């Protein structure tokens, strides 16, 4: 019996550490928009901020790309899909959205991704979904209506909302690609390797689109303002690259390896809460009571949708909060 007791304690500690990693990942991801928006308001184009984030993270993660270079031969389609959709597409749309609408609203719109995935499964693939999943979709859409204040003719910039929806659609595209091209057993790709190559692909694509040689580099040597408080621009950029990207991705992968995808997905839902609170405190972006209530409903709906696997599908539920968590869950389950 002492053996079982020690194993139980070890397992509990491992899960506790995993929860800590998942929370750290949610905090890191949630802080990206708060750090990026002052740089955009200081004069940087949203695409340039995205390029700086992805290119910097790709440079830091390049040793992992060298270590897993066999992925270039084995899984080129997956690497291209991750780079184009989960990295370049999601980040470009999200950063462009927060230049026009509040950070919290943009991220809550992005949390429609689990509901959109189920819509793809039901109406495009014509596969049945559970009643709980359908309820999650209804809750997410209803909550979003409160967040964007549809009763007042959309209280936010329509283009900004479309860009945030574009970020959610990019996540859906990667979910579908991952579902169609996933391996099993020992053939499953290493999540950290895919992330490293995804960042490299995303950086290459964004270089052609953003044209960083036209960027106003002098902004990075000055200061940006967070609700009137001056902050060094290089410090904000360092947070975006090292914490909100590298640390966020790595801790997210390690967390899912210690937890079930469902538990990691629940903790990931805190990302939207953290982003909204940080934007409220640091940027002065206050939301009304109906918007806060609607945001809570969106998160509940996203949680129900991601924790309810489509009927007849042997894969694990879609984890809310980003394609990187779906990739981590697939690698761990395999």
PELINSUL-V195826 format. One record per pair of residues at least 6 apart in sequence whose C-alpha atoms are under 8 Angstrom apart, sorted by the first residue. I is the first residue (numbers start at 0). J is the second residue. Records with the same first field share a line. If there is no record, write none. Layout:
I: J / J
This chain:
13: 257
14: 257 / 258
16: 254 / 257
17: 253 / 254 / 255 / 256 / 257 / 258
18: 254 / 258 / 263 / 266
19: 254
20: 250 / 251 / 253 / 254
21: 250 / 251 / 254 / 255 / 263 / 266 / 267
22: 266 / 267 / 269
23: 247 / 250
24: 246 / 247 / 248 / 250 / 251 / 267
25: 247 / 266 / 267 / 268 / 269 / 270 / 273
26: 269 / 270 / 273 / 274
27: 242 / 243 / 244 / 246 / 247
28: 243 / 244 / 247 / 270
29: 243 / 270 / 271 / 272 / 273 / 274
30: 239 / 243 / 273 / 274 / 277
31: 238 / 239 / 243 / 244
32: 94 / 97 / 102 / 274
33: 102 / 274 / 277 / 278 / 281 / 282
34: 235 / 236 / 238 / 239
35: 48 / 94 / 235 / 236 / 239
36: 94 / 97 / 98
37: 223 / 224 / 225
38: 48 / 218 / 223 / 232 / 235
39: 45 / 48 / 98
40: 98 / 223
41: 218 / 222 / 223 / 224
42: 215 / 218
43: 214 / 215 / 218
44: 214
45: 91 / 94 / 95 / 98
46: 91 / 94 / 95 / 205 / 209
47: 209 / 210 / 211 / 214
48: 94
49: 87 / 90 / 91 / 94 / 205
50: 202 / 205 / 206 / 209 / 211
51: 236 / 240
52: 236 / 239 / 240 / 244
53: 86 / 87 / 198 / 199 / 201 / 202 / 240 / 244
54: 198 / 199 / 201 / 202
55: 240
56: 198 / 240 / 241 / 244 / 245
57: 195 / 196 / 198 / 199 / 202
59: 245
60: 195 / 245
61: 195 / 196 / 199
63: 191 / 192 / 195
64: 192 / 195 / 196
66: 192
67: 189 / 192
70: 78 / 188 / 192 / 193
71: 78
74: 188
77: 176 / 177 / 180 / 193
78: 193 / 196 / 197 / 200
79: 197 / 200
80: 173 / 176 / 197
81: 173 / 193 / 194 / 197
82: 196 / 197 / 198 / 199 / 200 / 201
83: 197 / 200 / 201 / 204
84: 169 / 170 / 172 / 173
85: 169 / 170 / 173 / 197 / 321 / 322 / 323
86: 197 / 198 / 201
87: 201 / 202 / 204 / 205
88: 166 / 169
89: 165 / 166 / 167 / 169 / 170
90: 166
91: 166
92: 162 / 163 / 165 / 166
93: 105 / 106 / 162 / 163 / 166
95: 159 / 162
96: 105 / 158 / 159 / 160 / 161 / 162 / 163
97: 105 / 159
98: 159
99: 156 / 158 / 159
100: 155 / 156 / 159 / 160
101: 278 / 284
102: 274 / 275 / 278 / 284
103: 271 / 272 / 274 / 275 / 278
104: 146 / 147 / 275
105: 159 / 160 / 163
106: 163 / 271 / 274
107: 143 / 271 / 294 / 297 / 298
108: 143 / 160 / 163 / 164 / 167
109: 163 / 164 / 166 / 167
110: 167 / 297 / 298 / 301 / 319 / 320
111: 139 / 140 / 164 / 167 / 297 / 301
112: 167 / 168 / 170 / 171 / 319
113: 171 / 301 / 304 / 305 / 317 / 318 / 319
114: 135 / 136 / 139 / 301 / 304 / 305
115: 136 / 168 / 171
116: 171 / 174 / 175
117: 128 / 132 / 133 / 136 / 304 / 309
120: 126 / 127 / 128 / 309
121: 127 / 128
126: 309 / 310 / 311
127: 309 / 310 / 311
128: 308 / 309 / 310
129: 307 / 308 / 309 / 310
131: 303 / 304 / 307
132: 303 / 304 / 305 / 306 / 307 / 308 / 309
133: 304
134: 300 / 303 / 304
135: 299 / 300 / 301 / 302 / 303 / 304
136: 300 / 301 / 304
137: 300
138: 296 / 297 / 299 / 300
139: 296 / 297 / 298 / 299 / 300 / 301
140: 297
141: 293 / 296 / 297
142: 292 / 293 / 294 / 295 / 296 / 297
143: 293 / 294 / 296 / 297
144: 293
145: 289 / 290 / 292 / 293 / 294
146: 289 / 290 / 291 / 293 / 294
147: 153 / 154 / 155 / 290
148: 154 / 290
170: 321 / 322
173: 322
174: 317 / 322 / 325
177: 326
181: 187 / 329
182: 188 / 333
183: 333
184: 333
185: 333
187: 330 / 333
188: 330
189: 330
190: 252 / 326 / 327 / 330
191: 249 / 252
194: 248 / 323
218: 232
219: 231 / 232 / 233
220: 231 / 232 / 233
221: 231 / 232 / 233
222: 229 / 230 / 231 / 232
223: 229 / 230 / 231 / 232
224: 230
225: 281 / 282
226: 281 / 282 / 283
248: 323
251: 323 / 324 / 327
252: 323 / 324 / 327 / 328
254: 263
255: 263 / 324 / 327 / 328 / 331
256: 327 / 328 / 331
259: 328
260: 315 / 316 / 318 / 328
261: 305 / 306 / 316 / 318
263: 318
264: 302 / 305 / 306 / 318 / 319 / 320 / 324
265: 302 / 319
267: 318 / 319 / 320
268: 298 / 301 / 302 / 319 / 320
270: 320
278: 284 / 285
279: 285 / 286
301: 319
302: 319
304: 317
305: 316 / 317 / 318 / 319
306: 316 / 317 / 318
307: 316
308: 314 / 315 / 316 / 317
309: 316
315: 328 / 329 / 332
317: 325
318: 324 / 325 / 328
